[in-house]
Amino acid sequence: MSITAFLKKKISKIKKRFDVQKVPMMMQKDLETMAYLNKI
């Protein structure tokens, strides 16, 4: 599975699970995690 497909699935799950206000924070954490993984 490609990273973009994985993230899209994750984002849709997050949107269902959390209210909209929390989504940007989750996205920020995901982006930080991706950036960290790319450094390794």
PyMOL Python script that loads the backbone (N, CA, C, O; Angstrom):
from pymol import cmd

cmd.read_pdbstr("""\
ATOM      1  N   MET A   1       0.844  -1.201   0.000  1.00  0.00           N
ATOM      2  CA  MET A   1       0.000   0.000   0.000  1.00  0.00           C
ATOM      3  C   MET A   1       0.880   1.253   0.000  1.00  0.00           C
ATOM      4  O   MET A   1       1.855   1.339   0.747  1.00  0.00           O
ATOM      5  N   SER A   2       0.529   2.204  -0.834  1.00  0.00           N
ATOM      6  CA  SER A   2       1.307   3.443  -0.890  1.00  0.00           C
ATOM      7  C   SER A   2       1.022   4.316   0.324  1.00  0.00           C
ATOM      8  O   SER A   2      -0.013   4.179   0.977  1.00  0.00           O
ATOM      9  N   ILE A   3       1.953   5.212   0.614  1.00  0.00           N
ATOM     10  CA  ILE A   3       1.825   6.086   1.786  1.00  0.00           C
ATOM     11  C   ILE A   3       0.591   6.979   1.655  1.00  0.00           C
ATOM     12  O   ILE A   3      -0.134   7.187   2.628  1.00  0.00           O
ATOM     13  N   THR A   4       0.355   7.506   0.449  1.00  0.00           N
ATOM     14  CA  THR A   4      -0.785   8.413   0.266  1.00  0.00           C
ATOM     15  C   THR A   4      -2.102   7.690   0.516  1.00  0.00           C
ATOM     16  O   THR A   4      -3.009   8.239   1.142  1.00  0.00           O
ATOM     17  N   ALA A   5      -2.205   6.461   0.028  1.00  0.00           N
ATOM     18  CA  ALA A   5      -3.428   5.678   0.244  1.00  0.00           C
ATOM     19  C   ALA A   5      -3.620   5.407   1.732  1.00  0.00           C
ATOM     20  O   ALA A   5      -4.728   5.499   2.259  1.00  0.00           O
ATOM     21  N   PHE A   6      -2.513   5.071   2.396  1.00  0.00           N
ATOM     22  CA  PHE A   6      -2.550   4.819   3.837  1.00  0.00           C
ATOM     23  C   PHE A   6      -3.022   6.058   4.589  1.00  0.00           C
ATOM     24  O   PHE A   6      -3.881   5.972   5.466  1.00  0.00           O
ATOM     25  N   LEU A   7      -2.454   7.212   4.239  1.00  0.00           N
ATOM     26  CA  LEU A   7      -2.827   8.461   4.916  1.00  0.00           C
ATOM     27  C   LEU A   7      -4.286   8.812   4.653  1.00  0.00           C
ATOM     28  O   LEU A   7      -4.986   9.270   5.556  1.00  0.00           O
ATOM     29  N   LYS A   8      -4.753   8.600   3.415  1.00  0.00           N
ATOM     30  CA  LYS A   8      -6.151   8.894   3.103  1.00  0.00           C
ATOM     31  C   LYS A   8      -7.085   8.045   3.950  1.00  0.00           C
ATOM     32  O   LYS A   8      -8.091   8.541   4.457  1.00  0.00           O
ATOM     33  N   LYS A   9      -6.758   6.770   4.105  1.00  0.00           N
ATOM     34  CA  LYS A   9      -7.568   5.893   4.957  1.00  0.00           C
ATOM     35  C   LYS A   9      -7.553   6.395   6.388  1.00  0.00           C
ATOM     36  O   LYS A   9      -8.590   6.467   7.047  1.00  0.00           O
ATOM     37  N   LYS A  10      -6.360   6.743   6.861  1.00  0.00           N
ATOM     38  CA  LYS A  10      -6.199   7.202   8.235  1.00  0.00           C
ATOM     39  C   LYS A  10      -6.990   8.491   8.460  1.00  0.00           C
ATOM     40  O   LYS A  10      -7.667   8.643   9.477  1.00  0.00           O
ATOM     41  N   ILE A  11      -6.899   9.413   7.507  1.00  0.00           N
ATOM     42  CA  ILE A  11      -7.605  10.692   7.624  1.00  0.00           C
ATOM     43  C   ILE A  11      -9.111  10.467   7.682  1.00  0.00           C
ATOM     44  O   ILE A  11      -9.801  11.076   8.500  1.00  0.00           O
ATOM     45  N   SER A  12      -9.626   9.591   6.813  1.00  0.00           N
ATOM     46  CA  SER A  12     -11.071   9.340   6.818  1.00  0.00           C
ATOM     47  C   SER A  12     -11.514   8.714   8.132  1.00  0.00           C
ATOM     48  O   SER A  12     -12.593   9.025   8.637  1.00  0.00           O
ATOM     49  N   LYS A  13     -10.681   7.826   8.694  1.00  0.00           N
ATOM     50  CA  LYS A  13     -10.988   7.243  10.002  1.00  0.00           C
ATOM     51  C   LYS A  13     -10.996   8.321  11.080  1.00  0.00           C
ATOM     52  O   LYS A  13     -11.888   8.358  11.927  1.00  0.00           O
ATOM     53  N   ILE A  14      -9.995   9.195  11.039  1.00  0.00           N
ATOM     54  CA  ILE A  14      -9.886  10.270  12.034  1.00  0.00           C
ATOM     55  C   ILE A  14     -11.109  11.184  11.945  1.00  0.00           C
ATOM     56  O   ILE A  14     -11.677  11.563  12.970  1.00  0.00           O
ATOM     57  N   LYS A  15     -11.513  11.536  10.728  1.00  0.00           N
ATOM     58  CA  LYS A  15     -12.658  12.428  10.550  1.00  0.00           C
ATOM     59  C   LYS A  15     -13.923  11.816  11.123  1.00  0.00           C
ATOM     60  O   LYS A  15     -14.760  12.518  11.691  1.00  0.00           O
ATOM     61  N   LYS A  16     -14.062  10.503  10.974  1.00  0.00           N
ATOM     62  CA  LYS A  16     -15.241   9.833  11.526  1.00  0.00           C
ATOM     63  C   LYS A  16     -15.180   9.786  13.046  1.00  0.00           C
ATOM     64  O   LYS A  16     -16.191   9.961  13.726  1.00  0.00           O
ATOM     65  N   ARG A  17     -13.984   9.548  13.567  1.00  0.00           N
ATOM     66  CA  ARG A  17     -13.840   9.289  14.999  1.00  0.00           C
ATOM     67  C   ARG A  17     -13.861  10.574  15.824  1.00  0.00           C
ATOM     68  O   ARG A  17     -14.458  10.618  16.900  1.00  0.00           O
ATOM     69  N   PHE A  18     -13.210  11.613  15.318  1.00  0.00           N
ATOM     70  CA  PHE A  18     -13.070  12.852  16.090  1.00  0.00           C
ATOM     71  C   PHE A  18     -13.914  13.966  15.492  1.00  0.00           C
ATOM     72  O   PHE A  18     -14.265  13.928  14.313  1.00  0.00           O
ATOM     73  N   ASP A  19     -14.235  14.950  16.310  1.00  0.00           N
ATOM     74  CA  ASP A  19     -14.901  16.128  15.768  1.00  0.00           C
ATOM     75  C   ASP A  19     -13.894  16.947  14.967  1.00  0.00           C
ATOM     76  O   ASP A  19     -12.683  16.791  15.125  1.00  0.00           O
ATOM     77  N   VAL A  20     -14.411  17.820  14.106  1.00  0.00           N
ATOM     78  CA  VAL A  20     -13.587  18.501  13.108  1.00  0.00           C
ATOM     79  C   VAL A  20     -12.464  19.312  13.743  1.00  0.00           C
ATOM     80  O   VAL A  20     -11.386  19.433  13.162  1.00  0.00           O
ATOM     81  N   GLN A  21     -12.703  19.863  14.916  1.00  0.00           N
ATOM     82  CA  GLN A  21     -11.696  20.719  15.553  1.00  0.00           C
ATOM     83  C   GLN A  21     -10.419  19.957  15.880  1.00  0.00           C
ATOM     84  O   GLN A  21      -9.335  20.541  15.879  1.00  0.00           O
ATOM     85  N   LYS A  22     -10.533  18.659  16.160  1.00  0.00           N
ATOM     86  CA  LYS A  22      -9.363  17.878  16.547  1.00  0.00           C
ATOM     87  C   LYS A  22      -8.567  17.389  15.339  1.00  0.00           C
ATOM     88  O   LYS A  22      -7.399  17.026  15.476  1.00  0.00           O
ATOM     89  N   VAL A  23      -9.186  17.377  14.162  1.00  0.00           N
ATOM     90  CA  VAL A  23      -8.531  16.826  12.974  1.00  0.00           C
ATOM     91  C   VAL A  23      -7.209  17.531  12.639  1.00  0.00           C
ATOM     92  O   VAL A  23      -6.214  16.849  12.394  1.00  0.00           O
ATOM     93  N   PRO A  24      -7.163  18.883  12.620  1.00  0.00           N
ATOM     94  CA  PRO A  24      -5.887  19.547  12.300  1.00  0.00           C
ATOM     95  C   PRO A  24      -4.744  19.133  13.224  1.00  0.00           C
ATOM     96  O   PRO A  24      -3.607  18.989  12.776  1.00  0.00           O
ATOM     97  N   MET A  25      -5.040  18.941  14.511  1.00  0.00           N
ATOM     98  CA  MET A  25      -4.004  18.501  15.448  1.00  0.00           C
ATOM     99  C   MET A  25      -3.503  17.115  15.084  1.00  0.00           C
ATOM    100  O   MET A  25      -2.297  16.869  15.099  1.00  0.00           O
ATOM    101  N   MET A  26      -4.406  16.211  14.758  1.00  0.00           N
ATOM    102  CA  MET A  26      -4.034  14.857  14.359  1.00  0.00           C
ATOM    103  C   MET A  26      -3.203  14.893  13.081  1.00  0.00           C
ATOM    104  O   MET A  26      -2.212  14.173  12.955  1.00  0.00           O
ATOM    105  N   MET A  27      -3.615  15.737  12.136  1.00  0.00           N
ATOM    106  CA  MET A  27      -2.876  15.888  10.884  1.00  0.00           C
ATOM    107  C   MET A  27      -1.463  16.372  11.160  1.00  0.00           C
ATOM    108  O   MET A  27      -0.501  15.868  10.579  1.00  0.00           O
ATOM    109  N   GLN A  28      -1.341  17.354  12.052  1.00  0.00           N
ATOM    110  CA  GLN A  28      -0.034  17.895  12.406  1.00  0.00           C
ATOM    111  C   GLN A  28       0.851  16.798  12.974  1.00  0.00           C
ATOM    112  O   GLN A  28       2.022  16.697  12.610  1.00  0.00           O
ATOM    113  N   LYS A  29       0.305  15.973  13.863  1.00  0.00           N
ATOM    114  CA  LYS A  29       1.068  14.867  14.448  1.00  0.00           C
ATOM    115  C   LYS A  29       1.487  13.875  13.373  1.00  0.00           C
ATOM    116  O   LYS A  29       2.617  13.385  13.382  1.00  0.00           O
ATOM    117  N   ASP A  30       0.577  13.575  12.440  1.00  0.00           N
ATOM    118  CA  ASP A  30       0.898  12.656  11.350  1.00  0.00           C
ATOM    119  C   ASP A  30       2.024  13.210  10.489  1.00  0.00           C
ATOM    120  O   ASP A  30       2.940  12.480  10.112  1.00  0.00           O
ATOM    121  N   LEU A  31       1.955  14.506  10.178  1.00  0.00           N
ATOM    122  CA  LEU A  31       2.989  15.129   9.356  1.00  0.00           C
ATOM    123  C   LEU A  31       4.333  15.098  10.066  1.00  0.00           C
ATOM    124  O   LEU A  31       5.363  14.843   9.443  1.00  0.00           O
ATOM    125  N   GLU A  32       4.324  15.358  11.369  1.00  0.00           N
ATOM    126  CA  GLU A  32       5.563  15.306  12.145  1.00  0.00           C
ATOM    127  C   GLU A  32       6.126  13.892  12.158  1.00  0.00           C
ATOM    128  O   GLU A  32       7.336  13.700  12.041  1.00  0.00           O
ATOM    129  N   THR A  33       5.256  12.911  12.298  1.00  0.00           N
ATOM    130  CA  THR A  33       5.683  11.509  12.298  1.00  0.00           C
ATOM    131  C   THR A  33       6.291  11.145  10.948  1.00  0.00           C
ATOM    132  O   THR A  33       7.346  10.514  10.889  1.00  0.00           O
ATOM    133  N   MET A  34       5.627  11.542   9.863  1.00  0.00           N
ATOM    134  CA  MET A  34       6.132  11.257   8.517  1.00  0.00           C
ATOM    135  C   MET A  34       7.492  11.904   8.310  1.00  0.00           C
ATOM    136  O   MET A  34       8.407  11.274   7.779  1.00  0.00           O
ATOM    137  N   ALA A  35       7.631  13.165   8.728  1.00  0.00           N
ATOM    138  CA  ALA A  35       8.898  13.876   8.588  1.00  0.00           C
ATOM    139  C   ALA A  35       9.994  13.158   9.367  1.00  0.00           C
ATOM    140  O   ALA A  35      11.120  13.024   8.887  1.00  0.00           O
ATOM    141  N   TYR A  36       9.661  12.700  10.563  1.00  0.00           N
ATOM    142  CA  TYR A  36      10.617  11.980  11.406  1.00  0.00           C
ATOM    143  C   TYR A  36      11.037  10.671  10.744  1.00  0.00           C
ATOM    144  O   TYR A  36      12.221  10.338  10.713  1.00  0.00           O
ATOM    145  N   LEU A  37      10.063   9.932  10.216  1.00  0.00           N
ATOM    146  CA  LEU A  37      10.368   8.655   9.564  1.00  0.00           C
ATOM    147  C   LEU A  37      11.220   8.866   8.317  1.00  0.00           C
ATOM    148  O   LEU A  37      12.084   8.045   8.009  1.00  0.00           O
ATOM    149  N   ASN A  38      10.982   9.959   7.601  1.00  0.00           N
ATOM    150  CA  ASN A  38      11.762  10.241   6.398  1.00  0.00           C
ATOM    151  C   ASN A  38      13.215  10.560   6.716  1.00  0.00           C
ATOM    152  O   ASN A  38      14.098  10.330   5.891  1.00  0.00           O
ATOM    153  N   LYS A  39      13.466  11.092   7.914  1.00  0.00           N
ATOM    154  CA  LYS A  39      14.839  11.425   8.316  1.00  0.00           C
ATOM    155  C   LYS A  39      15.670  10.177   8.575  1.00  0.00           C
ATOM    156  O   LYS A  39      16.880  10.176   8.351  1.00  0.00           O
ATOM    157  N   ILE A  40      15.026   9.116   9.047  1.00  0.00           N
ATOM    158  CA  ILE A  40      15.748   7.900   9.427  1.00  0.00           C
ATOM    159  C   ILE A  40      16.365   7.224   8.200  1.00  0.00           C
ATOM    160  O   ILE A  40      17.011   6.184   8.328  1.00  0.00           O
TER     161      ILE A  40
END
""", "prot")
cmd.dss("prot")
cmd.show_as("cartoon", "prot")
cmd.util.cbc("prot")
cmd.orient("prot")
